[in-house]
Amino acid sequence: MTMQKNNELLDSLASVTDPQTSQKPAGGTTADAHAYPKSSEVFRHNRRFIPGGVVSVNRAVQPEIVFTKGKGAYIWDVEGNRYIDYHAAFAPHLLGHNDPYVTDAVMSVLREGDSLYGAGTTQLEGKLAELICRNVPAAESVQFLNTGSEATCQAIRLARAVTQRDHIIVMQGGYNGWHNDVACNLMTPLEVIGPRVSPGEYPFIPISAGIPREHQKLVHSVNFNDLQSVEYVCEKYPVAALIAEPILQNIGIVKPEAGYLKGLRKLADHYKFVFILDEVKTGFRHGIGGYAKIAGVVPDLVVFGKAVANGYPMAVLGGKKALMDWFVHPEPSKRVLLAGTYNAHPIPTAAAIATIERLLMNNGEVYQKVERLGQKMQSGLEKIAATLGLKAVVARQGSAFCLYFMDHCPKDWHDLAAHHNFALDLKLRLALIGSGIYFFPAAVKQCSISFAHSDEDIAFTLDQIQIHLRAIVG
Ligand SMILES: Cc1ncc(COP(=O)(O)O)c(C=O)c1O
């Protein structure tokens, strides 16, 4: 496929499957009204009251399916169809949906009359803070928020306060939330972003309207796995922070090359910027200490969300005490405001404590099982690709994987956008939904295995993938 064709395809797919990159309103026509009549009914109702009919517009995909229940590895739609779920609501459910241990902890705080006291500290938040600080090397102290976006926003503000600088570096192909500093340069079509530049930077390509132009000048986007471009930006601007996912998990699984994360650490020390690792997707899913621990790097600040509370709205901002203490700086002009009515609400706090306790149990049996299932999925997919003579690779970290239709694992967004067969990816995902397997129907979205998945689930999934791929590619 030519570059131009691929770009056209990317553009058209973006409008259908990835509203984060699209300016088009969410929703639209209901393509599968025939297959999902009850879902269509709900969408028709919801569209009257919600723009596009769905909250969080990155959930707006075709086919439009309304889900009603989740348990373990499965979700059910309003028609009564059951799906093996690999979407996991954009990745939080590492233990599976409605994990009984976590549910019990939540029920218990409700039964005991815990409330959002909002008048001072609580024992519960202290317990969660200690649990994280004792298990995560990068977290000497922590604060709690509700969402990953709030936490990355606070991390960047803290970095600016501490360094007295304004510029930040983000990754092309990374996602760090919806706020002004980071809502940019995700799955940018190559015809918009242009060819790879290194050393150099890309223009700020917003994924949201309404970001002030003056603000955009403070944000510098560089390729992942490209240390030279970080140096380039640092030589030109006073950089307060670099924020990066340690693995780009919003464009599948794009892993850091050997030495890359350590190289970022060195550059942070040299140029005195704050190194923020966004572990909202990687943290807890790949290990208790986050991917940073696996890679042997210690960032200045780290952000967790998603899997930390197995589906409850909890985010964690942690890091070096000397930085975190700026939230209570004795000089008011230096103090960074961290506030939030619902921060450390007892329900997500109890859920996070229970999730971490569960992850620590029985010698890390959760991680052992999902790694085994992940390996099974990977080798099964590789075998299918070989049998069918398909150009395909599996990128995987533990329970998280992505099947790319290209001949090597991508090293950055440009590599992926230029080589991956997006159309085949989407076709396969749509076909699997018809077979009761839910891969999110947007190309290159990461798939997540949970502790609740079984060997039979993986085997059935592989069988169906083989059947559908054979039918698609002939
Ligand atoms: C790496 C990363 N950072 C930050 C966020 C934002 O988190 P939230 O959606 O909870 O605001 C996401 C969400 O997908 C993410 O994947």
The ligand as a Gaussian input file, in Angstrom:
#p B3LYP/6-31G(d) Opt

LIG

0 1
 C       -1.599000       6.572000      29.240000
 C       -2.830000       7.330000      29.624000
 N       -2.705000       8.453000      30.347000
 C       -3.774000       9.171000      30.746000
 C       -5.044000       8.779000      30.397000
 C       -6.220000       9.566000      30.852000
 O       -6.894000       8.871000      31.854000
 P       -8.442000       9.143000      32.117000
 O       -9.197000       8.673000      30.927000
 O       -8.724000       8.349000      33.361000
 O       -8.581000      10.610000      32.338000
 C       -5.233000       7.616000      29.641000
 C       -6.567000       7.172000      29.237000
 O       -6.752000       6.325000      28.406000
 C       -4.087000       6.871000      29.243000
 O       -4.190000       5.753000      28.511000

